[in-house]
Amino acid sequence: MKYLSILAFLTTLLCSIFAQPHNPAEYAEWKNSLVPHTKSTMMIGPIENDYVAVQLNDEGLSGDYGSFNIGTSSTYVYPDATLIFSYPGTPGTSHTIFKIDGSHYSPHSFFSGCTTLMTADIPFNIYSLPGDSSYIEGGWIIDDITIYQKLQPVYIENAHGDITGTIYIKYTIINNGTSPHTVGVLLELDTMVGHNDAAPLATSYGYAAVEQEFLAPSIPPYYQAGEEDYPWNPTDLVAAGYLAGWDAVCPDRFLVGSWSTYTSVIWDYTPSFGPYGDSAVLLYWYPRTVAPGETTYVATYYGLGLPERTPPDAMIVLPTEYDTVACDDQWITIAAYDSSGIDSTSFVITVNGSTFTYPDHITFSRSADTAYFTWQPDPGFFTEDCETVFVSVDSVADVWGTNILSPLQWHFIVDQLGPEVVSYSLDTGAIVSNLQQPIDIGITDNFSGIYDASIVVHISTRSGIDQDIFPGSGLTWDGLSSTLHIDPASAGITYQYNDSIHIEVVQCLDLAPVEYCGPNNIQPNGFWFFITNPPDAEFIVPPESVITACPDQKILIDVRCSTEIISDSIRLYVNGNLYRYGDPEMIYPAGGGNIIQFEPSPGNEFGDGPVIVRLLPLYDIYGAPGDTVDWMFYVDVTPPAISNENPPAGSEVQDLSFDISFTLNDTGPDPNAISGLDTNSVRVVVLNSAGANDITAHLNRSGNNFTVNTDYAGLSFIDDEIVTVQVTCADSPYFPNDSLYCPPNQITHEWSFKIAATPCSRSVNPITPDPQDTYNDETEFTFPNIRSTTMEKKIFIYDRTDHLVRTIDEPTDGKWIWNGRDDNGNVVPQGIYIYIISVDGEVVCNGTISVMR
């Protein structure tokens, strides 16, 4: 029972909005605790017909005055079963909101503070009609607006003569005033069917286990709630609400979802479209203007559902009648439509005499009210080429057990083999001399026919031809004789002597449809024949036009010949000099392979410049000549040169901070044979009293000019020392780092200069510390070995009484300065001050400074 005292009810429900349990068992216990298990004595009804019953809460202090719930009648096959929570207990979890001129009113006191509480100005009573019908009616008065609520059990009948009962729920709205008013109605119904408070909800558009929202004009004509999981069997207890027809006023907005959410909805609500458990519905009739003296109404129905008697519609999706397929495991898809849903277990299909019942080799899916069944046999189910497959869908029923009127039957054909090559105009292994030998190939297909535009022939030869040819460019198909003519000349192909030619029809499709694993490609085929060919040579070392650093660069020539070349035919010109087989510079075969090797003899090495090579035609043992092959590469044996060394060699560096710079260029007598500087090879080392310092990482490069700042590189110098700069670099010839090539040309160059002694000095005297004028505020000191970063350096400032006022032990922005302040940052009094500078504990400078104001 959903009845509490008004205080307990308010407390519990307000808590329910914010603290509902999440555990299903705890939730059910919590919700049942909202109402007592004994029916209130302040009840009107129930009134009933043969199918449904309705009762109303008539206890004004409960805060639910006028709330109702619905169940089955006491004489129905499921007597006193709940249709709205929790009949026959006391109503209380469904609610109504009236929106009048923008303000919200409700007879439910748990909305207190959010709406205006309505009182029962028109008491609810049972009214009888002629016959055995009766209804409950009463209402409320809000200023000029009177609202009647009417609840009446009625009968409904479908076109098949099936009858059931439902409750007609009507709100009549009367404007008794002299001004128009806007009135809207929100009705929330807490659906519970039998024992199931989480009754699954479906609409005429289908079932979904998540919240759904519908807006006019796309409101479903009806919705259903079942006691069991969807789809429902004909014997299941199913409730139905009718949103259109039979004097119902179609709502402007309709939602199915969660009662735990909807119970707190006053008017505005944004759906989440998430899953729901405890189910409910919301019906909105948006505010509309009611003129003075006008009467209008909104109405809906909720009760028992009518059985669905229309057979499902079944149709072929694929493959359709007379289709040709190429799959040995061809799937069959059937679509079945029924507004009440399809019973998947009813599906039976027979394929070539084998009967399958869901789920045997059958998958099931659903989209809205359409169900899809796909039968998928094991691979190899269809074994015969050109097999005719007979299909019969013997059964598919809706959830009420209504089956299709007659089996759905059709047939299709399986074509699993592609075209076949049946003849060649040459025997495999034949020897011919025609460099553009034509070929005829006979091709047949035993069923669907040949798609001639798909034909592709691949020609490959040992000499390197690897080409596809197509219709119109070397291929001609004669459909009358089923003959494919191959003309290499039209395809731009010329074979070579002593070559083997392989020809294969790599593609020739039949006409089996693409959507059914087709088309089938041609069955395995191919043959070869032989043409004698002359030798072929290719220079492989060094590559064409590269620059090498070897004065004795080897030249390697790869010789290809299907038979054998005549050694005495080898004639090689190198820079105009002829070399033959047997000369000490020539080796053939080299390394056990078919390689001609040339290496210049001592005294005849290459210098800077080009090397021009020509190989005259080679002859095979049949006397077939090859081609003349020309080649050229360059030799670079001159290393890079360095210039513009700074500081210059032998100079003396006076600056406290200075740059070391130089220029590197790769040079040579032939500009085409200059490989260029390898900037990554440049390495710089500075040698001085601090040791060897590699400063390569600190180099800055602009073109071929390199610079490094000694301070940035962290170098330390002492007065009067000799500094040596050592630069190493290389050029960048072709060098794949193997024994056939020489490493780059490299130089190591060094020069030396001297670090000048730094005398003791200071810049400004006297100083006048004044933060306002910034003039003569500080003096700067220089002293011997000021450049050293390893020696300890300090400046001590004393006043005339030998009191130490300041110790300076590090430079400021690279300068040793005193700003007339003591160690605490205060400006010292004016007067004469003594400074003493020590380096590694030895006094190197001293003097006086005047401070004035």
GIJOQUI-V834722 format. One record per helix or strand. SS is the DSSP state (a for helix, b for strand). FROM is the first residue (numbers start at 1). TO is the last residue. If there is no record, write none. Layout:
SS/FROM/TO  SS/FROM/TO
This chain:
a/6/18  a/24/32  b/43/48  b/52/57  a/60/62  b/64/64  b/68/72  b/82/82  b/84/84  b/95/100  b/103/106  b/108/108  a/109/111  b/112/112  b/115/117  b/122/128  b/134/142  b/145/157  b/163/175  b/181/189  b/191/191  b/193/193  b/196/196  b/200/203  b/206/207  b/210/210  b/212/215  b/222/226  b/238/242  b/245/245  b/248/248  b/253/258  a/259/262  b/275/275  b/279/290  b/295/304  b/313/318  b/324/325  b/332/337  b/342/351  b/354/357  b/362/367  b/370/375  b/387/398  b/403/403  b/408/414  b/420/424  b/430/432  b/439/444  b/450/450  a/452/454  b/456/461  b/466/471  b/475/478  b/483/486  b/498/507  b/510/510  a/514/516  b/527/532  b/536/541  b/547/548  b/555/560  b/565/565  a/567/569  b/571/574  b/577/580  b/586/587  b/595/598  b/609/615  b/619/620  b/625/625  b/629/635  b/640/646  b/652/653  b/659/666  a/671/673  b/677/688  b/691/694  a/696/698  b/700/702  b/705/709  b/722/731  b/746/755  b/761/762  b/767/767  b/779/782  b/793/798  b/804/808  b/812/812  b/815/818  b/821/821  b/827/827  b/831/839  b/842/851
